[in-house]
Amino acid sequence: MNDKKIISAIIARDERMLAFVVKKYSKLLWKIAASVLVNAASAQDVEECVADVFIYLWQYPEKYDPDKAKLSSWLSVIARSKAVDSYRRIIRKREISLEEIVVESLGYAENSVAYGESHSMEEEHSREKLRTCIEGLDEKEKELVIRRYYYEQKPAEIAVALDMPKKQVENRLYYVRQKLKKMLEKQEGDRS
């Protein structure tokens, strides 16, 4: 069955055709959503994301143009978009202490800081400086830091989730670490 017939049937509110689409594309959309939400969400969150794609298709079938793309491609783009939105919602909901994530990775404190154990005034000061620096990062840089140092995603996983080449992810992570170090050094210089 071709995409034009499928979308025409869905526009005509044929629930059997929607069930056919769900059965045909669920695995593909699951893989796409899961690749974005890896280590950040539960299987239930991925399932909800995929369901949202099919709800969107049912509510707005006229937005699909079979002359511009295959139905599988269009649904894949929606799945990725829904997964990215879901990822961002999850991040906002969580109380993430970014300074603890990066403090350890940059070597500005011992492991005890990262695990919430008691720490000295000097370590507390380092954490505060780092927090200020992290707040100075743009949203993309913060997302890279969260994915790499909080969720411990590998650059290849981040590349898939953010639709970027792996090398670009590695380069940006290097750049962000260097930027944070320079920001921290500048803060030290300003205090002197």
Residue frames relative to the residue before (quaternion, step in Angstrom):
aa qw qx qy qz dx dy dz
M 1.0000 0.0000 0.0000 0.0000 0.00 0.00 0.00
N 0.3525 -0.7630 0.5011 0.2062 3.57 -0.81 0.96
D 0.6916 -0.5229 0.3256 0.3771 3.54 -1.29 0.49
K 0.6156 0.5567 -0.3511 0.4335 3.62 1.06 -0.71
K 0.6676 0.4861 -0.2996 0.4777 3.58 0.97 -0.86
I 0.6305 0.5392 -0.3309 0.4497 3.56 1.00 -0.82
I 0.7137 0.4485 -0.2737 0.4632 3.58 0.75 -1.00
S 0.6058 0.5473 -0.3556 0.4550 3.59 1.06 -0.66
A 0.6599 0.5011 -0.3029 0.4709 3.56 0.97 -0.85
I 0.6587 0.4910 -0.3195 0.4721 3.60 0.98 -0.76
I 0.6130 0.5267 -0.3479 0.4751 3.60 1.01 -0.71
A 0.6825 0.4616 -0.2706 0.4978 3.59 1.11 -0.72
R 0.4835 -0.7111 0.3836 0.3368 3.59 1.40 0.22
D 0.2854 0.7476 -0.5319 0.2767 3.57 1.02 0.86
E 0.2931 -0.7977 0.5076 0.1416 3.57 -0.25 1.31
R 0.5960 0.5620 -0.3662 0.4414 3.59 1.11 -0.58
M 0.6431 0.5105 -0.3253 0.4691 3.57 1.05 -0.75
L 0.6207 0.5172 -0.3474 0.4760 3.59 1.02 -0.72
A 0.6371 0.5203 -0.3256 0.4662 3.60 0.96 -0.82
F 0.6188 0.5367 -0.3309 0.4685 3.57 1.07 -0.76
V 0.6641 0.4981 -0.2950 0.4731 3.60 0.93 -0.93
V 0.6287 0.5315 -0.3344 0.4587 3.57 0.96 -0.86
K 0.6813 0.4865 -0.2916 0.4627 3.57 0.84 -0.97
K 0.6924 0.5078 -0.2781 0.4307 3.57 0.93 -0.93
Y 0.8283 0.2854 -0.1105 0.4693 3.60 0.87 -0.93
S 0.4033 0.7473 -0.4636 0.2530 3.62 1.20 -0.09
K 0.6790 0.4980 -0.3072 0.4434 3.60 0.81 -0.95
L 0.6422 0.5232 -0.3184 0.4610 3.58 0.95 -0.87
L 0.7048 0.4611 -0.2704 0.4664 3.57 0.80 -1.00
W 0.5859 0.5660 -0.3603 0.4545 3.58 1.12 -0.64
K 0.6647 0.5073 -0.3037 0.4568 3.58 0.90 -0.96
I 0.6558 0.5093 -0.3137 0.4606 3.58 0.94 -0.85
A 0.6867 0.4724 -0.2889 0.4710 3.60 0.80 -0.98
A 0.6608 0.5141 -0.3111 0.4498 3.59 0.92 -0.87
S 0.6362 0.5323 -0.3433 0.4405 3.61 1.01 -0.70
V 0.6629 0.4753 -0.3021 0.4934 3.59 1.09 -0.63
L 0.7688 0.3865 -0.1842 0.4751 3.56 0.92 -0.93
V 0.3059 0.7822 -0.4987 0.2143 3.60 1.26 0.12
N 0.8533 0.0820 -0.1211 0.5005 3.58 -0.95 0.99
A 0.6763 0.4845 -0.3057 0.4631 3.61 1.20 0.05
A 0.8109 0.1768 -0.0560 0.5550 3.56 1.11 -0.59
S 0.5400 -0.6110 0.4753 0.3305 3.51 -1.30 0.36
A 0.6736 -0.4614 0.3783 0.4362 3.55 -1.31 0.17
Q 0.6090 0.5564 -0.3422 0.4498 3.57 1.11 -0.69
D 0.6375 0.5167 -0.3252 0.4699 3.61 1.02 -0.76
V 0.6380 0.5088 -0.3233 0.4791 3.59 1.01 -0.81
E 0.6438 0.5268 -0.3123 0.4588 3.57 0.95 -0.91
E 0.6496 0.5166 -0.3069 0.4658 3.57 0.97 -0.87
C 0.6272 0.5404 -0.3200 0.4606 3.56 1.03 -0.82
V 0.6651 0.4911 -0.2947 0.4791 3.59 0.92 -0.91
A 0.6367 0.5216 -0.3243 0.4662 3.58 0.98 -0.82
D 0.6238 0.5512 -0.3323 0.4434 3.58 1.03 -0.77
V 0.6062 0.5496 -0.3520 0.4545 3.58 1.10 -0.69
F 0.6991 0.4614 -0.2770 0.4708 3.58 0.86 -0.93
I 0.5945 0.5366 -0.3584 0.4798 3.59 1.12 -0.61
Y 0.6389 0.5245 -0.3168 0.4651 3.57 0.98 -0.89
L 0.6400 0.5218 -0.3199 0.4645 3.57 0.95 -0.89
W 0.6749 0.4978 -0.2919 0.4599 3.59 0.91 -0.89
Q 0.7075 0.4648 -0.2620 0.4634 3.57 0.98 -0.86
Y 0.8214 0.1638 -0.0432 0.5447 3.59 1.00 -0.81
P 0.0707 0.8408 -0.5351 0.0418 3.64 0.75 0.91
E 0.6141 0.5788 -0.3456 0.4104 3.57 1.12 -0.59
K 0.5744 0.5950 -0.3815 0.4130 3.61 1.21 -0.26
Y 0.6182 0.5185 -0.3488 0.4767 3.58 1.23 -0.32
D 0.1139 -0.7783 0.6161 0.0413 3.56 -0.91 1.00
P 0.3203 -0.7888 0.4921 0.1819 3.62 -0.29 1.22
D 0.6082 0.5533 -0.3612 0.4398 3.61 1.21 -0.30
K 0.7016 0.4718 -0.2630 0.4646 3.59 1.20 -0.41
A 0.8118 -0.0338 0.0640 0.5794 3.59 1.04 -0.71
K 0.5572 -0.5502 0.4889 0.3845 3.51 -1.32 0.30
L 0.6045 -0.5605 0.4181 0.3816 3.56 -1.16 0.56
S 0.6331 0.5376 -0.3376 0.4430 3.60 0.97 -0.78
S 0.6573 0.5026 -0.3081 0.4695 3.60 0.98 -0.80
W 0.6566 0.5123 -0.3057 0.4616 3.56 0.92 -0.92
L 0.6681 0.4833 -0.2978 0.4810 3.59 0.92 -0.87
S 0.6223 0.5495 -0.3324 0.4476 3.59 1.06 -0.73
V 0.6447 0.5067 -0.3160 0.4772 3.58 0.98 -0.83
I 0.6515 0.4992 -0.3174 0.4749 3.58 0.95 -0.83
A 0.6395 0.5290 -0.3278 0.4514 3.60 0.95 -0.85
R 0.6598 0.4978 -0.3134 0.4676 3.57 0.89 -0.87
S 0.6548 0.5169 -0.3059 0.4589 3.57 0.94 -0.89
K 0.6603 0.4930 -0.3027 0.4789 3.59 0.93 -0.89
A 0.6531 0.5157 -0.3145 0.4566 3.60 0.99 -0.80
V 0.6401 0.5065 -0.3259 0.4769 3.59 0.99 -0.80
D 0.6358 0.5156 -0.3256 0.4731 3.59 0.97 -0.82
S 0.6513 0.5149 -0.3043 0.4669 3.56 0.96 -0.90
Y 0.6313 0.5347 -0.3255 0.4578 3.57 0.96 -0.88
R 0.6819 0.4888 -0.2926 0.4589 3.58 0.86 -0.92
R 0.6226 0.5242 -0.3394 0.4716 3.60 1.06 -0.70
I 0.6424 0.5251 -0.3186 0.4583 3.57 0.95 -0.89
I 0.6520 0.5161 -0.3133 0.4587 3.57 0.93 -0.90
R 0.6719 0.4972 -0.3078 0.4546 3.59 0.88 -0.88
K 0.6564 0.5308 -0.3159 0.4331 3.59 1.01 -0.77
R 0.6878 0.4924 -0.2826 0.4523 3.55 1.01 -0.80
E 0.3647 -0.6764 0.5910 0.2453 3.50 -1.15 0.67
I 0.0278 0.8201 -0.5678 0.0657 3.54 -0.05 1.28
S 0.2472 -0.7554 0.5924 0.1319 3.49 -0.82 1.01
L 0.2295 -0.8282 0.4971 0.1195 3.55 0.15 1.30
E 0.6205 0.5560 -0.3688 0.4122 3.54 0.98 -0.73
E 0.6389 0.5170 -0.3331 0.4621 3.60 1.04 -0.66
I 0.6147 0.5525 -0.3409 0.4479 3.55 1.08 -0.72
V 0.7803 0.3799 -0.1834 0.4617 3.51 0.69 -1.12
V 0.5303 0.6314 -0.4172 0.3820 3.60 1.10 -0.59
E 0.6978 0.4672 -0.2739 0.4688 3.54 0.82 -1.01
S 0.6881 0.5010 -0.3002 0.4306 3.57 0.85 -0.94
L 0.7117 0.4219 -0.2582 0.4988 3.60 1.09 -0.60
G 0.4790 -0.7063 0.4133 0.3176 3.56 1.28 -0.08
Y 0.4432 0.7080 -0.4542 0.3098 3.60 1.08 0.58
A 0.7876 0.1128 -0.0998 0.5975 3.55 1.23 0.02
E 0.5671 -0.5904 0.4462 0.3616 3.53 -1.27 0.23
N 0.7233 -0.4501 0.3070 0.4242 3.55 -1.28 0.24
S 0.5660 0.6169 -0.4018 0.3711 3.58 1.03 -0.59
V 0.6154 0.5429 -0.3562 0.4469 3.58 1.05 -0.67
A 0.6820 0.5057 -0.2908 0.4410 3.55 0.87 -0.96
Y 0.7469 0.3782 -0.2255 0.4982 3.57 1.08 -0.54
G 0.6013 -0.6396 0.3396 0.3378 3.56 1.17 0.48
E 0.4401 0.6787 -0.4852 0.3321 3.58 1.15 0.27
S 0.6843 -0.4771 0.3288 0.4428 3.56 -1.22 0.26
H 0.0575 -0.7980 0.5999 0.0017 3.52 -1.14 0.70
S 0.5990 -0.6021 0.4074 0.3356 3.52 -1.24 0.55
M 0.6835 -0.4612 0.3691 0.4289 3.53 -1.37 0.17
E 0.6271 0.5412 -0.3349 0.4490 3.58 1.03 -0.77
E 0.6572 0.4884 -0.3058 0.4859 3.58 0.96 -0.86
E 0.6252 0.5375 -0.3290 0.4603 3.57 1.01 -0.81
H 0.6425 0.5129 -0.3108 0.4770 3.58 1.01 -0.83
S 0.6375 0.5233 -0.3225 0.4645 3.62 0.98 -0.82
R 0.6443 0.5224 -0.3131 0.4625 3.55 0.99 -0.84
E 0.6566 0.5122 -0.3084 0.4598 3.56 0.94 -0.87
K 0.6368 0.5180 -0.3228 0.4711 3.58 0.99 -0.82
L 0.6708 0.4977 -0.2987 0.4616 3.55 0.90 -0.92
R 0.6093 0.5514 -0.3481 0.4512 3.59 0.99 -0.81
T 0.6539 0.5100 -0.3076 0.4666 3.57 0.92 -0.90
C 0.6621 0.5054 -0.3044 0.4621 3.58 0.94 -0.87
I 0.6552 0.5128 -0.3153 0.4565 3.59 0.91 -0.87
E 0.6254 0.5318 -0.3393 0.4593 3.57 1.03 -0.73
G 0.6508 0.5262 -0.3040 0.4551 3.59 1.21 -0.48
L 0.5443 0.6082 -0.4043 0.4128 3.60 1.26 -0.13
D 0.4749 -0.6329 0.5050 0.3449 3.57 -1.16 0.44
E 0.7235 -0.4724 0.2886 0.4125 3.57 -1.28 0.34
K 0.6363 0.5264 -0.3355 0.4534 3.62 0.96 -0.79
E 0.6608 0.5029 -0.3044 0.4666 3.57 0.97 -0.89
K 0.6357 0.5179 -0.3280 0.4691 3.59 0.98 -0.81
E 0.6495 0.5213 -0.3228 0.4497 3.57 0.96 -0.87
L 0.6313 0.5211 -0.3321 0.4687 3.59 0.99 -0.78
V 0.6550 0.5131 -0.3071 0.4619 3.59 0.93 -0.93
I 0.6579 0.5090 -0.3120 0.4591 3.60 0.90 -0.90
R 0.6860 0.4841 -0.2954 0.4558 3.56 0.81 -0.99
R 0.7262 0.4481 -0.2642 0.4495 3.60 0.85 -0.90
Y 0.8237 0.2990 -0.1318 0.4633 3.58 0.70 -1.04
Y 0.6883 0.4176 -0.3018 0.5106 3.61 1.15 -0.32
Y 0.7714 0.3175 -0.1751 0.5230 3.56 0.81 -1.01
E 0.3233 -0.7897 0.4607 0.2444 3.56 1.36 -0.14
Q 0.2491 0.7602 -0.5514 0.2364 3.54 0.98 0.87
K 0.4465 -0.6643 0.5313 0.2777 3.52 -1.10 0.71
P 0.6602 -0.5229 0.3459 0.4136 3.61 -1.12 0.51
A 0.6235 0.5383 -0.3496 0.4465 3.61 1.02 -0.69
E 0.6508 0.4998 -0.3149 0.4770 3.61 1.00 -0.79
I 0.6407 0.5148 -0.3193 0.4717 3.57 0.99 -0.85
A 0.6261 0.5524 -0.3309 0.4397 3.58 0.98 -0.85
V 0.6624 0.4868 -0.3049 0.4810 3.59 0.93 -0.87
A 0.6830 0.5098 -0.2906 0.4349 3.58 0.86 -0.99
L 0.7782 0.3339 -0.1693 0.5043 3.58 0.96 -0.84
D 0.3957 -0.7447 0.4525 0.2901 3.56 1.34 0.12
M 0.4712 0.6255 -0.4574 0.4214 3.53 0.84 1.12
P 0.5514 -0.5680 0.4640 0.3976 3.59 -1.15 0.36
K 0.6006 -0.5911 0.4023 0.3579 3.58 -1.07 0.78
K 0.6434 0.5345 -0.3231 0.4428 3.58 0.93 -0.87
Q 0.6384 0.5200 -0.3231 0.4665 3.58 1.03 -0.77
V 0.6205 0.5238 -0.3372 0.4764 3.60 1.03 -0.76
E 0.6628 0.5055 -0.3083 0.4584 3.59 0.86 -0.95
N 0.6612 0.5080 -0.3028 0.4616 3.57 0.95 -0.89
R 0.6704 0.4943 -0.3029 0.4632 3.59 0.92 -0.86
L 0.6296 0.5211 -0.3399 0.4653 3.58 1.00 -0.76
Y 0.6305 0.5187 -0.3256 0.4768 3.57 0.99 -0.83
Y 0.6583 0.5173 -0.2987 0.4581 3.57 0.91 -0.97
V 0.6672 0.4973 -0.3092 0.4603 3.60 0.89 -0.90
R 0.6367 0.5131 -0.3378 0.4660 3.62 0.96 -0.78
Q 0.6619 0.4976 -0.3043 0.4709 3.57 0.95 -0.89
K 0.6349 0.5356 -0.3187 0.4565 3.56 1.01 -0.84
L 0.6603 0.4981 -0.3081 0.4701 3.59 0.94 -0.88
K 0.6395 0.5232 -0.3295 0.4569 3.59 0.96 -0.82
K 0.6634 0.4964 -0.3027 0.4710 3.59 0.94 -0.89
M 0.6386 0.5221 -0.3274 0.4610 3.57 0.99 -0.82
L 0.6576 0.5024 -0.3030 0.4725 3.56 1.00 -0.84
E 0.6467 0.5097 -0.3178 0.4700 3.59 0.98 -0.83
K 0.6321 0.5288 -0.3267 0.4627 3.59 1.02 -0.80
Q 0.6310 0.5230 -0.3297 0.4686 3.58 0.99 -0.83
E 0.6354 0.5198 -0.3246 0.4698 3.58 0.98 -0.83
G 0.6691 0.5062 -0.2939 0.4578 3.57 0.94 -0.95
D 0.6464 0.5246 -0.3139 0.4566 3.59 1.04 -0.77
R 0.6621 0.5119 -0.3062 0.4536 3.58 1.09 -0.65
S 0.6173 0.5848 -0.3458 0.3967 3.57 1.14 -0.62
